[in-house]
Amino acid sequence: MGSSLGLYNYLIQKKHKVTVITPNDYPSFLFWLPGNKQVIDYSLKPTPSKKAVAKADLIFCLDFNSLKRIDTLGDEVAKSKALKFIIDHHLQPEDFADYMLHTIEACSTCELVFDFIELMEDKKYLNKAIANCLYTGIMTDTGSFRFPSTNARTHCI
């Protein structure tokens, strides 16, 4: 959720219409994250989720490497005509997207969302909401900075 809501908070600052859809529920300890109230749970609200996917011009697929990982929501994403952009750090991503920002060397997808914002030359948009989301995702994916994927750059972000 950290990567999805971090990207959400960045994109809304850029005046984009953004919908975050999860395939199912997620841990309640993440409900405090900025933007959480706008998240649609596909398993609870399939109709509005399907409509949002069908209307999308661009679909970001964050923190998963296969459409199977998002269950039947993956079927909706697969049939969508929207451009698809994977941002992920897991091994062997499927080839279903038009664009990909992927490396297994990243400690988390949140690190790659930060890289994406940096690549867009938009660090000026980084704010507390984005920082809270990205930090939370990095902290959870690195086991509170204990896992070997943690490095000096992790702490710089």
CNS distance restraints for C-alpha pairs under 8 A (distance, minus, plus):
assign (resid   1 and name CA) (resid   5 and name CA) 5.88 0.50 0.50
assign (resid   1 and name CA) (resid  30 and name CA) 7.33 0.50 0.50
assign (resid   1 and name CA) (resid 133 and name CA) 7.61 0.50 0.50
assign (resid   1 and name CA) (resid 137 and name CA) 6.95 0.50 0.50
assign (resid   2 and name CA) (resid   6 and name CA) 5.73 0.50 0.50
assign (resid   2 and name CA) (resid  33 and name CA) 7.62 0.50 0.50
assign (resid   2 and name CA) (resid 110 and name CA) 6.52 0.50 0.50
assign (resid   2 and name CA) (resid 132 and name CA) 7.98 0.50 0.50
assign (resid   2 and name CA) (resid 133 and name CA) 4.35 0.50 0.50
assign (resid   2 and name CA) (resid 134 and name CA) 5.23 0.50 0.50
assign (resid   2 and name CA) (resid 135 and name CA) 7.52 0.50 0.50
assign (resid   2 and name CA) (resid 136 and name CA) 5.91 0.50 0.50
assign (resid   2 and name CA) (resid 137 and name CA) 4.38 0.50 0.50
assign (resid   2 and name CA) (resid 138 and name CA) 7.83 0.50 0.50
assign (resid   3 and name CA) (resid   7 and name CA) 6.06 0.50 0.50
assign (resid   3 and name CA) (resid  62 and name CA) 6.85 0.50 0.50
assign (resid   3 and name CA) (resid  63 and name CA) 7.49 0.50 0.50
assign (resid   3 and name CA) (resid 109 and name CA) 5.99 0.50 0.50
assign (resid   3 and name CA) (resid 110 and name CA) 4.59 0.50 0.50
assign (resid   3 and name CA) (resid 113 and name CA) 6.35 0.50 0.50
assign (resid   3 and name CA) (resid 133 and name CA) 6.69 0.50 0.50
assign (resid   3 and name CA) (resid 134 and name CA) 5.96 0.50 0.50
assign (resid   3 and name CA) (resid 137 and name CA) 6.35 0.50 0.50
assign (resid   4 and name CA) (resid   8 and name CA) 6.04 0.50 0.50
assign (resid   4 and name CA) (resid  20 and name CA) 6.92 0.50 0.50
assign (resid   4 and name CA) (resid  62 and name CA) 6.43 0.50 0.50
assign (resid   5 and name CA) (resid   9 and name CA) 6.00 0.50 0.50
assign (resid   5 and name CA) (resid  20 and name CA) 7.57 0.50 0.50
assign (resid   5 and name CA) (resid  33 and name CA) 7.41 0.50 0.50
assign (resid   5 and name CA) (resid  34 and name CA) 6.97 0.50 0.50
assign (resid   5 and name CA) (resid  35 and name CA) 6.10 0.50 0.50
assign (resid   5 and name CA) (resid  36 and name CA) 7.20 0.50 0.50
assign (resid   5 and name CA) (resid 130 and name CA) 7.45 0.50 0.50
assign (resid   5 and name CA) (resid 133 and name CA) 6.13 0.50 0.50
assign (resid   6 and name CA) (resid  10 and name CA) 6.35 0.50 0.50
assign (resid   6 and name CA) (resid 110 and name CA) 7.55 0.50 0.50
assign (resid   6 and name CA) (resid 113 and name CA) 7.41 0.50 0.50
assign (resid   6 and name CA) (resid 129 and name CA) 7.29 0.50 0.50
assign (resid   6 and name CA) (resid 130 and name CA) 4.60 0.50 0.50
assign (resid   6 and name CA) (resid 131 and name CA) 7.31 0.50 0.50
assign (resid   6 and name CA) (resid 132 and name CA) 7.88 0.50 0.50
assign (resid   6 and name CA) (resid 133 and name CA) 4.99 0.50 0.50
assign (resid   6 and name CA) (resid 134 and name CA) 5.70 0.50 0.50
assign (resid   7 and name CA) (resid  11 and name CA) 6.08 0.50 0.50
assign (resid   7 and name CA) (resid 113 and name CA) 6.52 0.50 0.50
assign (resid   7 and name CA) (resid 130 and name CA) 7.42 0.50 0.50
assign (resid   8 and name CA) (resid  12 and name CA) 6.15 0.50 0.50
assign (resid   8 and name CA) (resid  18 and name CA) 6.46 0.50 0.50
assign (resid   8 and name CA) (resid  19 and name CA) 7.77 0.50 0.50
assign (resid   8 and name CA) (resid  20 and name CA) 7.20 0.50 0.50
assign (resid   8 and name CA) (resid  35 and name CA) 7.35 0.50 0.50
assign (resid   9 and name CA) (resid  13 and name CA) 6.49 0.50 0.50
assign (resid   9 and name CA) (resid  34 and name CA) 7.60 0.50 0.50
assign (resid   9 and name CA) (resid  35 and name CA) 6.95 0.50 0.50
assign (resid   9 and name CA) (resid 129 and name CA) 6.69 0.50 0.50
assign (resid   9 and name CA) (resid 130 and name CA) 5.85 0.50 0.50
assign (resid  10 and name CA) (resid  14 and name CA) 6.71 0.50 0.50
assign (resid  10 and name CA) (resid 117 and name CA) 7.94 0.50 0.50
assign (resid  10 and name CA) (resid 125 and name CA) 6.61 0.50 0.50
assign (resid  10 and name CA) (resid 126 and name CA) 7.18 0.50 0.50
assign (resid  10 and name CA) (resid 130 and name CA) 6.65 0.50 0.50
assign (resid  11 and name CA) (resid  15 and name CA) 6.59 0.50 0.50
assign (resid  11 and name CA) (resid  16 and name CA) 5.59 0.50 0.50
assign (resid  11 and name CA) (resid  17 and name CA) 7.85 0.50 0.50
assign (resid  11 and name CA) (resid  18 and name CA) 7.06 0.50 0.50
assign (resid  12 and name CA) (resid  16 and name CA) 5.19 0.50 0.50
assign (resid  12 and name CA) (resid  17 and name CA) 6.66 0.50 0.50
assign (resid  12 and name CA) (resid  18 and name CA) 6.69 0.50 0.50
assign (resid  13 and name CA) (resid 125 and name CA) 7.16 0.50 0.50
assign (resid  19 and name CA) (resid  38 and name CA) 7.34 0.50 0.50
assign (resid  19 and name CA) (resid  39 and name CA) 6.99 0.50 0.50
assign (resid  19 and name CA) (resid  40 and name CA) 7.65 0.50 0.50
assign (resid  19 and name CA) (resid  52 and name CA) 7.10 0.50 0.50
assign (resid  20 and name CA) (resid  38 and name CA) 7.10 0.50 0.50
assign (resid  20 and name CA) (resid  39 and name CA) 5.03 0.50 0.50
assign (resid  20 and name CA) (resid  40 and name CA) 6.26 0.50 0.50
assign (resid  21 and name CA) (resid  39 and name CA) 5.78 0.50 0.50
assign (resid  21 and name CA) (resid  40 and name CA) 4.76 0.50 0.50
assign (resid  21 and name CA) (resid  41 and name CA) 5.87 0.50 0.50
assign (resid  21 and name CA) (resid  42 and name CA) 6.38 0.50 0.50
assign (resid  21 and name CA) (resid  49 and name CA) 6.63 0.50 0.50
assign (resid  22 and name CA) (resid  39 and name CA) 7.21 0.50 0.50
assign (resid  22 and name CA) (resid  40 and name CA) 6.31 0.50 0.50
assign (resid  22 and name CA) (resid  41 and name CA) 5.03 0.50 0.50
assign (resid  22 and name CA) (resid  42 and name CA) 5.89 0.50 0.50
assign (resid  22 and name CA) (resid  70 and name CA) 7.90 0.50 0.50
assign (resid  23 and name CA) (resid  41 and name CA) 6.07 0.50 0.50
assign (resid  23 and name CA) (resid  42 and name CA) 4.96 0.50 0.50
assign (resid  23 and name CA) (resid  43 and name CA) 6.07 0.50 0.50
assign (resid  23 and name CA) (resid  70 and name CA) 5.34 0.50 0.50
assign (resid  23 and name CA) (resid  71 and name CA) 6.74 0.50 0.50
assign (resid  23 and name CA) (resid  72 and name CA) 7.81 0.50 0.50
assign (resid  23 and name CA) (resid  73 and name CA) 5.99 0.50 0.50
assign (resid  24 and name CA) (resid  41 and name CA) 5.37 0.50 0.50
assign (resid  24 and name CA) (resid  42 and name CA) 5.89 0.50 0.50
assign (resid  24 and name CA) (resid  43 and name CA) 5.08 0.50 0.50
assign (resid  24 and name CA) (resid  44 and name CA) 7.50 0.50 0.50
assign (resid  25 and name CA) (resid  41 and name CA) 6.20 0.50 0.50
assign (resid  25 and name CA) (resid  43 and name CA) 7.64 0.50 0.50
assign (resid  26 and name CA) (resid  30 and name CA) 7.65 0.50 0.50
assign (resid  27 and name CA) (resid  31 and name CA) 7.59 0.50 0.50
assign (resid  31 and name CA) (resid  36 and name CA) 5.79 0.50 0.50
assign (resid  31 and name CA) (resid  37 and name CA) 7.86 0.50 0.50
assign (resid  32 and name CA) (resid  36 and name CA) 6.83 0.50 0.50
assign (resid  33 and name CA) (resid 129 and name CA) 7.77 0.50 0.50
assign (resid  33 and name CA) (resid 132 and name CA) 7.11 0.50 0.50
assign (resid  33 and name CA) (resid 133 and name CA) 6.14 0.50 0.50
assign (resid  34 and name CA) (resid 129 and name CA) 5.65 0.50 0.50
assign (resid  34 and name CA) (resid 130 and name CA) 7.89 0.50 0.50
assign (resid  34 and name CA) (resid 132 and name CA) 7.75 0.50 0.50
assign (resid  34 and name CA) (resid 133 and name CA) 7.13 0.50 0.50
assign (resid  35 and name CA) (resid  39 and name CA) 7.16 0.50 0.50
assign (resid  40 and name CA) (resid  45 and name CA) 6.83 0.50 0.50
assign (resid  40 and name CA) (resid  49 and name CA) 6.75 0.50 0.50
assign (resid  41 and name CA) (resid  45 and name CA) 5.93 0.50 0.50
assign (resid  41 and name CA) (resid  46 and name CA) 7.72 0.50 0.50
assign (resid  41 and name CA) (resid  49 and name CA) 7.72 0.50 0.50
assign (resid  42 and name CA) (resid  46 and name CA) 4.72 0.50 0.50
assign (resid  42 and name CA) (resid  49 and name CA) 5.70 0.50 0.50
assign (resid  42 and name CA) (resid  73 and name CA) 7.01 0.50 0.50
assign (resid  45 and name CA) (resid  49 and name CA) 6.30 0.50 0.50
assign (resid  46 and name CA) (resid  50 and name CA) 5.97 0.50 0.50
assign (resid  47 and name CA) (resid  51 and name CA) 6.25 0.50 0.50
assign (resid  48 and name CA) (resid  52 and name CA) 6.13 0.50 0.50
assign (resid  49 and name CA) (resid  53 and name CA) 6.27 0.50 0.50
assign (resid  50 and name CA) (resid  54 and name CA) 6.05 0.50 0.50
assign (resid  50 and name CA) (resid  73 and name CA) 7.99 0.50 0.50
assign (resid  50 and name CA) (resid  76 and name CA) 6.58 0.50 0.50
assign (resid  51 and name CA) (resid  55 and name CA) 6.14 0.50 0.50
assign (resid  52 and name CA) (resid  56 and name CA) 6.11 0.50 0.50
assign (resid  53 and name CA) (resid  59 and name CA) 7.61 0.50 0.50
assign (resid  53 and name CA) (resid  76 and name CA) 6.83 0.50 0.50
assign (resid  53 and name CA) (resid  77 and name CA) 6.62 0.50 0.50
assign (resid  53 and name CA) (resid  80 and name CA) 6.77 0.50 0.50
assign (resid  54 and name CA) (resid  76 and name CA) 7.68 0.50 0.50
assign (resid  54 and name CA) (resid  80 and name CA) 5.85 0.50 0.50
assign (resid  54 and name CA) (resid  81 and name CA) 7.74 0.50 0.50
assign (resid  54 and name CA) (resid  82 and name CA) 7.91 0.50 0.50
assign (resid  56 and name CA) (resid  82 and name CA) 5.86 0.50 0.50
assign (resid  57 and name CA) (resid  81 and name CA) 7.76 0.50 0.50
assign (resid  57 and name CA) (resid  82 and name CA) 4.63 0.50 0.50
assign (resid  57 and name CA) (resid  83 and name CA) 6.31 0.50 0.50
assign (resid  58 and name CA) (resid  82 and name CA) 5.01 0.50 0.50
assign (resid  58 and name CA) (resid  83 and name CA) 4.70 0.50 0.50
assign (resid  58 and name CA) (resid  84 and name CA) 5.78 0.50 0.50
assign (resid  58 and name CA) (resid  85 and name CA) 7.47 0.50 0.50
assign (resid  59 and name CA) (resid  77 and name CA) 7.85 0.50 0.50
assign (resid  59 and name CA) (resid  82 and name CA) 6.38 0.50 0.50
assign (resid  59 and name CA) (resid  83 and name CA) 6.16 0.50 0.50
assign (resid  59 and name CA) (resid  84 and name CA) 4.79 0.50 0.50
assign (resid  59 and name CA) (resid  85 and name CA) 6.19 0.50 0.50
assign (resid  60 and name CA) (resid  84 and name CA) 5.91 0.50 0.50
assign (resid  60 and name CA) (resid  85 and name CA) 4.78 0.50 0.50
assign (resid  60 and name CA) (resid  86 and name CA) 5.91 0.50 0.50
assign (resid  60 and name CA) (resid  87 and name CA) 7.22 0.50 0.50
assign (resid  61 and name CA) (resid  84 and name CA) 7.11 0.50 0.50
assign (resid  61 and name CA) (resid  85 and name CA) 5.96 0.50 0.50
assign (resid  61 and name CA) (resid  86 and name CA) 4.70 0.50 0.50
assign (resid  61 and name CA) (resid  87 and name CA) 6.23 0.50 0.50
assign (resid  61 and name CA) (resid  88 and name CA) 7.93 0.50 0.50
assign (resid  62 and name CA) (resid  86 and name CA) 6.00 0.50 0.50
assign (resid  62 and name CA) (resid  87 and name CA) 5.03 0.50 0.50
assign (resid  62 and name CA) (resid  88 and name CA) 5.80 0.50 0.50
assign (resid  62 and name CA) (resid 109 and name CA) 6.97 0.50 0.50
assign (resid  63 and name CA) (resid  87 and name CA) 6.49 0.50 0.50
assign (resid  63 and name CA) (resid  88 and name CA) 4.70 0.50 0.50
assign (resid  63 and name CA) (resid  89 and name CA) 6.84 0.50 0.50
assign (resid  63 and name CA) (resid  90 and name CA) 7.42 0.50 0.50
assign (resid  63 and name CA) (resid 109 and name CA) 5.60 0.50 0.50
assign (resid  64 and name CA) (resid  69 and name CA) 6.52 0.50 0.50
assign (resid  64 and name CA) (resid  70 and name CA) 7.95 0.50 0.50
assign (resid  64 and name CA) (resid  88 and name CA) 6.15 0.50 0.50
assign (resid  64 and name CA) (resid  90 and name CA) 6.93 0.50 0.50
assign (resid  64 and name CA) (resid  93 and name CA) 7.84 0.50 0.50
assign (resid  65 and name CA) (resid  69 and name CA) 7.42 0.50 0.50
assign (resid  65 and name CA) (resid  86 and name CA) 7.82 0.50 0.50
assign (resid  65 and name CA) (resid  88 and name CA) 6.71 0.50 0.50
assign (resid  65 and name CA) (resid  90 and name CA) 6.21 0.50 0.50
assign (resid  65 and name CA) (resid  91 and name CA) 7.35 0.50 0.50
assign (resid  65 and name CA) (resid  92 and name CA) 6.90 0.50 0.50
assign (resid  65 and name CA) (resid  93 and name CA) 4.21 0.50 0.50
assign (resid  65 and name CA) (resid  94 and name CA) 5.89 0.50 0.50
assign (resid  66 and name CA) (resid  70 and name CA) 7.73 0.50 0.50
assign (resid  66 and name CA) (resid  93 and name CA) 6.18 0.50 0.50
assign (resid  66 and name CA) (resid  94 and name CA) 5.34 0.50 0.50
assign (resid  67 and name CA) (resid  71 and name CA) 7.07 0.50 0.50
assign (resid  67 and name CA) (resid  73 and name CA) 7.94 0.50 0.50
assign (resid  67 and name CA) (resid  74 and name CA) 4.59 0.50 0.50
assign (resid  67 and name CA) (resid  75 and name CA) 7.49 0.50 0.50
assign (resid  67 and name CA) (resid  77 and name CA) 7.79 0.50 0.50
assign (resid  67 and name CA) (resid  78 and name CA) 7.61 0.50 0.50
assign (resid  67 and name CA) (resid  94 and name CA) 7.86 0.50 0.50
assign (resid  68 and name CA) (resid  72 and name CA) 7.66 0.50 0.50
assign (resid  68 and name CA) (resid  74 and name CA) 6.10 0.50 0.50
assign (resid  69 and name CA) (resid  74 and name CA) 7.57 0.50 0.50
assign (resid  70 and name CA) (resid  74 and name CA) 5.36 0.50 0.50
assign (resid  71 and name CA) (resid  75 and name CA) 7.68 0.50 0.50
assign (resid  72 and name CA) (resid  76 and name CA) 7.07 0.50 0.50
assign (resid  73 and name CA) (resid  77 and name CA) 6.42 0.50 0.50
assign (resid  74 and name CA) (resid  78 and name CA) 5.99 0.50 0.50
assign (resid  75 and name CA) (resid  79 and name CA) 6.35 0.50 0.50
assign (resid  76 and name CA) (resid  80 and name CA) 6.20 0.50 0.50
assign (resid  78 and name CA) (resid  96 and name CA) 7.60 0.50 0.50
assign (resid  83 and name CA) (resid  97 and name CA) 7.31 0.50 0.50
assign (resid  83 and name CA) (resid  98 and name CA) 6.06 0.50 0.50
assign (resid  84 and name CA) (resid  96 and name CA) 7.70 0.50 0.50
assign (resid  84 and name CA) (resid  97 and name CA) 4.72 0.50 0.50
assign (resid  84 and name CA) (resid  98 and name CA) 5.27 0.50 0.50
assign (resid  84 and name CA) (resid  99 and name CA) 6.40 0.50 0.50
assign (resid  85 and name CA) (resid  97 and name CA) 5.54 0.50 0.50
assign (resid  85 and name CA) (resid  98 and name CA) 5.99 0.50 0.50
assign (resid  85 and name CA) (resid  99 and name CA) 4.59 0.50 0.50
assign (resid  85 and name CA) (resid 100 and name CA) 5.46 0.50 0.50
assign (resid  85 and name CA) (resid 101 and name CA) 7.69 0.50 0.50
assign (resid  86 and name CA) (resid  97 and name CA) 6.27 0.50 0.50
assign (resid  86 and name CA) (resid  99 and name CA) 6.31 0.50 0.50
assign (resid  86 and name CA) (resid 100 and name CA) 4.65 0.50 0.50
assign (resid  86 and name CA) (resid 101 and name CA) 6.13 0.50 0.50
assign (resid  86 and name CA) (resid 102 and name CA) 7.34 0.50 0.50
assign (resid  87 and name CA) (resid 100 and name CA) 5.98 0.50 0.50
assign (resid  87 and name CA) (resid 101 and name CA) 4.81 0.50 0.50
assign (resid  87 and name CA) (resid 102 and name CA) 5.78 0.50 0.50
assign (resid  87 and name CA) (resid 109 and name CA) 6.52 0.50 0.50
assign (resid  87 and name CA) (resid 112 and name CA) 6.63 0.50 0.50
assign (resid  87 and name CA) (resid 113 and name CA) 7.15 0.50 0.50
assign (resid  88 and name CA) (resid 101 and name CA) 6.66 0.50 0.50
assign (resid  88 and name CA) (resid 102 and name CA) 5.11 0.50 0.50
assign (resid  88 and name CA) (resid 103 and name CA) 7.04 0.50 0.50
assign (resid  88 and name CA) (resid 108 and name CA) 7.65 0.50 0.50
assign (resid  88 and name CA) (resid 109 and name CA) 5.13 0.50 0.50
assign (resid  88 and name CA) (resid 112 and name CA) 7.16 0.50 0.50
assign (resid  89 and name CA) (resid 102 and name CA) 5.59 0.50 0.50
assign (resid  89 and name CA) (resid 103 and name CA) 5.13 0.50 0.50
assign (resid  89 and name CA) (resid 104 and name CA) 4.58 0.50 0.50
assign (resid  89 and name CA) (resid 105 and name CA) 7.14 0.50 0.50
assign (resid  89 and name CA) (resid 106 and name CA) 5.87 0.50 0.50
assign (resid  89 and name CA) (resid 107 and name CA) 7.39 0.50 0.50
assign (resid  89 and name CA) (resid 108 and name CA) 6.07 0.50 0.50
assign (resid  89 and name CA) (resid 109 and name CA) 5.67 0.50 0.50
assign (resid  89 and name CA) (resid 112 and name CA) 7.81 0.50 0.50
assign (resid  90 and name CA) (resid 102 and name CA) 7.96 0.50 0.50
assign (resid  90 and name CA) (resid 103 and name CA) 7.53 0.50 0.50
assign (resid  90 and name CA) (resid 104 and name CA) 5.72 0.50 0.50
assign (resid  91 and name CA) (resid 104 and name CA) 6.21 0.50 0.50
assign (resid 101 and name CA) (resid 112 and name CA) 7.11 0.50 0.50
assign (resid 101 and name CA) (resid 116 and name CA) 7.81 0.50 0.50
assign (resid 102 and name CA) (resid 112 and name CA) 7.57 0.50 0.50
assign (resid 105 and name CA) (resid 149 and name CA) 7.14 0.50 0.50
assign (resid 106 and name CA) (resid 111 and name CA) 6.32 0.50 0.50
assign (resid 106 and name CA) (resid 112 and name CA) 6.88 0.50 0.50
assign (resid 106 and name CA) (resid 149 and name CA) 7.04 0.50 0.50
assign (resid 107 and name CA) (resid 111 and name CA) 6.61 0.50 0.50
assign (resid 107 and name CA) (resid 138 and name CA) 7.00 0.50 0.50
assign (resid 107 and name CA) (resid 141 and name CA) 6.94 0.50 0.50
assign (resid 107 and name CA) (resid 142 and name CA) 6.47 0.50 0.50
assign (resid 107 and name CA) (resid 149 and name CA) 4.81 0.50 0.50
assign (resid 107 and name CA) (resid 150 and name CA) 5.94 0.50 0.50
assign (resid 107 and name CA) (resid 154 and name CA) 7.10 0.50 0.50
assign (resid 108 and name CA) (resid 112 and name CA) 6.99 0.50 0.50
assign (resid 108 and name CA) (resid 137 and name CA) 7.12 0.50 0.50
assign (resid 108 and name CA) (resid 138 and name CA) 5.75 0.50 0.50
assign (resid 108 and name CA) (resid 141 and name CA) 5.81 0.50 0.50
assign (resid 108 and name CA) (resid 142 and name CA) 7.40 0.50 0.50
assign (resid 109 and name CA) (resid 113 and name CA) 6.26 0.50 0.50
assign (resid 109 and name CA) (resid 137 and name CA) 7.76 0.50 0.50
assign (resid 109 and name CA) (resid 138 and name CA) 7.87 0.50 0.50
assign (resid 110 and name CA) (resid 114 and name CA) 6.24 0.50 0.50
assign (resid 110 and name CA) (resid 134 and name CA) 5.10 0.50 0.50
assign (resid 110 and name CA) (resid 135 and name CA) 7.69 0.50 0.50
assign (resid 110 and name CA) (resid 137 and name CA) 5.86 0.50 0.50
assign (resid 110 and name CA) (resid 138 and name CA) 5.99 0.50 0.50
assign (resid 111 and name CA) (resid 115 and name CA) 6.29 0.50 0.50
assign (resid 111 and name CA) (resid 134 and name CA) 7.33 0.50 0.50
assign (resid 111 and name CA) (resid 138 and name CA) 7.00 0.50 0.50
assign (resid 111 and name CA) (resid 154 and name CA) 7.35 0.50 0.50
assign (resid 111 and name CA) (resid 157 and name CA) 7.38 0.50 0.50
assign (resid 112 and name CA) (resid 116 and name CA) 6.04 0.50 0.50
assign (resid 113 and name CA) (resid 117 and name CA) 6.31 0.50 0.50
assign (resid 113 and name CA) (resid 134 and name CA) 7.93 0.50 0.50
assign (resid 114 and name CA) (resid 118 and name CA) 6.20 0.50 0.50
assign (resid 114 and name CA) (resid 134 and name CA) 7.63 0.50 0.50
assign (resid 114 and name CA) (resid 157 and name CA) 7.54 0.50 0.50
assign (resid 115 and name CA) (resid 119 and name CA) 5.97 0.50 0.50
assign (resid 116 and name CA) (resid 120 and name CA) 6.19 0.50 0.50
assign (resid 117 and name CA) (resid 121 and name CA) 6.43 0.50 0.50
assign (resid 117 and name CA) (resid 122 and name CA) 5.44 0.50 0.50
assign (resid 117 and name CA) (resid 123 and name CA) 6.15 0.50 0.50
assign (resid 118 and name CA) (resid 122 and name CA) 5.82 0.50 0.50
assign (resid 118 and name CA) (resid 123 and name CA) 5.64 0.50 0.50
assign (resid 122 and name CA) (resid 126 and name CA) 7.63 0.50 0.50
assign (resid 126 and name CA) (resid 130 and name CA) 6.05 0.50 0.50
assign (resid 126 and name CA) (resid 131 and name CA) 6.87 0.50 0.50
assign (resid 127 and name CA) (resid 131 and name CA) 6.05 0.50 0.50
assign (resid 128 and name CA) (resid 132 and name CA) 5.92 0.50 0.50
assign (resid 129 and name CA) (resid 133 and name CA) 6.37 0.50 0.50
assign (resid 130 and name CA) (resid 134 and name CA) 6.10 0.50 0.50
assign (resid 131 and name CA) (resid 135 and name CA) 5.79 0.50 0.50
assign (resid 132 and name CA) (resid 136 and name CA) 6.03 0.50 0.50
assign (resid 133 and name CA) (resid 137 and name CA) 6.29 0.50 0.50
assign (resid 134 and name CA) (resid 138 and name CA) 6.09 0.50 0.50
assign (resid 135 and name CA) (resid 139 and name CA) 5.94 0.50 0.50
assign (resid 136 and name CA) (resid 140 and name CA) 6.16 0.50 0.50
assign (resid 137 and name CA) (resid 141 and name CA) 6.02 0.50 0.50
assign (resid 138 and name CA) (resid 142 and name CA) 5.98 0.50 0.50
assign (resid 138 and name CA) (resid 144 and name CA) 7.97 0.50 0.50
assign (resid 138 and name CA) (resid 145 and name CA) 7.95 0.50 0.50
assign (resid 138 and name CA) (resid 154 and name CA) 7.75 0.50 0.50
assign (resid 139 and name CA) (resid 143 and name CA) 6.14 0.50 0.50
assign (resid 139 and name CA) (resid 144 and name CA) 4.65 0.50 0.50
assign (resid 139 and name CA) (resid 145 and name CA) 6.06 0.50 0.50
assign (resid 140 and name CA) (resid 144 and name CA) 5.95 0.50 0.50
assign (resid 142 and name CA) (resid 146 and name CA) 6.03 0.50 0.50
assign (resid 142 and name CA) (resid 147 and name CA) 5.10 0.50 0.50
assign (resid 142 and name CA) (resid 148 and name CA) 7.83 0.50 0.50
assign (resid 142 and name CA) (resid 149 and name CA) 6.62 0.50 0.50
assign (resid 142 and name CA) (resid 150 and name CA) 6.21 0.50 0.50
assign (resid 143 and name CA) (resid 147 and name CA) 5.84 0.50 0.50
assign (resid 145 and name CA) (resid 150 and name CA) 5.70 0.50 0.50
assign (resid 146 and name CA) (resid 150 and name CA) 6.87 0.50 0.50
assign (resid 150 and name CA) (resid 154 and name CA) 5.85 0.50 0.50
assign (resid 151 and name CA) (resid 155 and name CA) 7.02 0.50 0.50
assign (resid 152 and name CA) (resid 156 and name CA) 6.47 0.50 0.50
assign (resid 153 and name CA) (resid 157 and name CA) 6.30 0.50 0.50
